[in-house]
Amino acid sequence: MTSAEVQPPRAIWRQDGVVQILELAGDWRRGGAEVVVTGTAPDRAVARYQTEALGTFDSTLPAFLLAHLRSQVKDNGMAPPLDGLPVNLRGLLELALAVPEEIVEQNAAGKSPAMVRLGRFSLRAWASTVDVIEFVGKCSLSLGRFITGRARFRSKDLWVCVQECGVEALPIVTLISFLIGMILAFVGNAQLTNFGANLLVADLVAIAMVREMGVVMTAIIMSGRTGAAFAAHIGSMKSNEEIDALRTSGFDPFDFLVLPRLLALVLMMPLLTVYSNAVGILGGMMVGSFVGIPAVLFWNETLLSINLTNSSLGVIKSVFFGATIAISGCMQGMRAGKSSAAVGEATTHAIVAAITWIVVLDSAFAAIFTLLNI
């Protein structure tokens, strides 16, 4: 067909008695002539189509008809008749009309106003808060049963958790704490030397390690190492329906799975914190020797700078940090789906939640200690 034979597209609305007829004619092509519409589109559905004069067409014609047919479906709730249309065009329109509501909902969700999005965010935040409170409450009840001797779990599981949280974590805690102590000493020496007070590097390293860096770095290490392991282990058990089997056998999953991990981490975190403080001070002492501060002098200055109050602050915080890491890991594991991808997501969420809560708690402790002038 040459360009001279192409007929402009036409849509003619006619009424035959009470019957609405739409006559389609010409060639409906993208980039072609504009559609010539004759008559007024009726409010009710077209009863019949006439396509004897219809030439070639592409997506232009289905798009034209779909705009009218969707409004008919929305108003009447019924699929309009497509009698008279070519078979291929009718099949395409039937397929398009089969999913109109889903497309509308997706568009609406993408264009929801700010207040609607804020409301949805608030509902999700409230639901997450309720979940956390509920989980902490169940952990408290489980701890109460342990104190009163009514909790049932294998002592072997507790000692395995203690070993995983304590002894097996020493290498990474040693490395990170030693490097942190060295970094603090290098930075402190670079600044304090300008004032001729590089001996105060020992004070800086000691106070920073025992108050903040030792416990915070240990908590972050344990979040990525132990908290993630808790979420992965419990999540795998859930995906294999082992937790359901425990319930069926009469065992409380909180007593059998969560409580040993919670106790182990709360017991080990203070010990790891004290160890981290000592290793960090040792790293600072090594840097001090390198920049001309004798080890004996560095050690004596360290003993003068810290006291029982300073050294106990990090230990006190470590108990709360340990409980936070254990609860985050176990909670995400218990909420994991039943697939390997869901277990991976639970592990990631456990790490993010634990580190976030550690920072929030540390900020709260800093504010409290400042108000108490400690």
DAGIQUI-V777818 format. One line per field, one symbol per residue. ss: DSSP state (a for helix, b for strand, c for the rest). psi: psi as a letter, one per 30 degrees, with the letter a starting at -180 (. if undefined). burial: b if it has 16 or more other ideal C-beta (glycine too) atoms within 10 Angstrom, else e. A space follows every 10 residues. Layout:
# DAGIQUI-V777818
ss = ???
psi = ???
burial = ???
This chain:
# DAGIQUI-V777818
ss = ccaaaccccb bbbbbbccbb bbbbbbbbcc cccccbbbcc cccccccbbb cccbbbbcaa aaaaaaaaaa aaaaaacccc ccccccaaaa aaaaaaacca aaaaaaaaaa cccaaaaaaa aaaaaaaaaa aaaaaaaaaa aaaaaaaccc ccccaaaaaa aaaaacaaaa aaaaaaaaaa aaaaaaaaaa aaaaaccaaa aaaaaaaaaa aaaaaaaaaa aaaaaaaaaa aaaaaaaaac caaaaaaacc ccaaaaaaaa aaaaaaaaaa aaaaaaaaaa aaaaaaaaaa ccccaaaaaa aaaaaccaaa aaaaaaaaaa aaaaaaaaaa aaaaccccca aaaaaaaaaa aaaaaaaaaa aaaaaaaaaa accc
psi = klfffkkkkk jjklkjcgkk kjkklakjkk gallkjkkak klelkkfkkk gegkbllbfe eeeeeeeeee eeeeefglkl kgkflleeee eeeeeeffhe eeeeeeeeef gkleeeeeee eeeeeeeeee eeeeeeeeee eeeeeeeggf kjlkfeeeee eeeefdeffe eeeeeeeeee eeeeeeeeee efefgghfff eeeeeeeeef edeeeeeeee efefdeeeee eeeeeeeefg geeeeeeefg kjfeeeeeee eeeeeeefee eeeeeeeeee eeeeeeeeee ggjkeeeeee eeeffkaeee ffeeeeeeee eeeeeeeeee eeefglahle eeeeeeeeee eeeeeeeeee eeeeeeeeee efh.
burial = eeeeeebebb beeeeeeeeb bbbbbbbbbe ebeeeeeeee ebeebbbbbe beebbebeeb bbebbbeebb ebeeeeeeeb ebebbeeebb ebbeebbeee eeeeeeeeee eeeeeeeeee eeeeeeeeee eeeebeebbe ebbebbeeee bebeeeebee bbebbbeebe eebbebbbeb bbbbbeebbe ebeeeeebbe bbbbbbbbbb bbbbbbbbbb bbbbbbbbbb bbbbbebbbe eebeebeeee ebbbbbbbbb bbbbbbbbbb ebbbbbbbbb bbbbbebbee eebeeeebbe bbeebbeeee bebbbebbbb bbbbbbbbbb bbbbbbeeee eebebbbebb bebbbebbee bbeebeeeee eeee
